[in-house]
Amino acid sequence: MASISILGVPLDLGASRRGVEMGPSAVRLAKLAQRLEQLGHTVVDTGDVPVPTRETLRLQTGIEFLPTITAVCRDVASRTADFVRHGQIPLILGGDHSVAAGSVAGVATALAERGDRLGLIWLDAHADLNTPESTLSGNVHGMPVAHLIGKGDRGMASLANPSPAVRAENVVIIGARDLDQAERTHAREFGITIYTMRDLDERGMRAVLGEAIAKASEGTGGFHVSLDLDFVDPREAPGVGTPVRGGATYREAHLAMETLWDTGNLVSMDLVEVNPVLDEVNQTAELAVGLVASAFGQRII
């Protein structure tokens, strides 16, 4: 059984729609810690990272929030690194997906101290491969993968020690179905492996996951799983800020989580982009908790 440390990051500065800052509370309300404890894990909820609100950051919009987001992510990185150093699995609750620039960097730092690299499996409808120079929206939650491989803003891209946090050949994005042209170009230039929903349709989740796990595990001490709830089809997960039709089904998502746990190589995890304002009776948060339970060993029998 695992020792799991939960950390909330109620950050919405990277997204254009409000509400995702309440994601950690919604997931806790859906009894995340209790579900994990029922599986036999030791769970400690360490509370939330302090995050400035938009109202206190007057006149800032979009990309102007980047310095503040970087500061929050630096705090997240410090805390997640300490969790790993103490033999714990960090479970980070977002907030928007920009929080992963901090969580992954922290885990990578701690692994580097013992001579290991980190792999990254990114479950998302989007590739999050924009940079401040390429972004059309200015939304920082569309940039974390680029920053984690050392591209984009220097401050955000150097949160890990050493940086970059992960190598492009160990990064796999699964479930993508909404990329802009800059992200398509960056994926080719950076050497990122992306499995789109067409790949999942044609080949099935199990085959894709097998390849993804191999890429994220090659030469690494384990992998980080970053789960954006818009990976799942909005019929199952309506409470997300950027829903895209045609996502993973309920069972495909659980299969992904179960398979990732089976490897024994999961060292940390994000759960992000749950937006209670857009949800229906906390349906998405409850789905999220079920998926995390599968990611930590829950089985049907």
Secondary structure, DSSP 8 states (H G I E B T S, - for coil): --EEEEEEE---TTSSSTTGGGHHHHHHHTTHHHHHHHTT-EEEEEEE-----GGGSTT--GGGGHHHHHHHHHHHHHHHHHHHHTT-EEEEEESSGGGHHHHHHHHHHHHHHTT---EEEEE-SS-----TTT-SS--GGG-HHHHHTT-S-HHHHT-SSSSSSS-GGGEEEEEE----HHHHHHHHHHT-EEEEHHHHHHH-HHHHHHHHHHHHHTTSS-EEEEEEGGGB-TTT----SS--SS-B-HHHHHHHHHHHHHTT-EEEEEEE---GGGSSTTHHHHHHHHHHHHHTT----
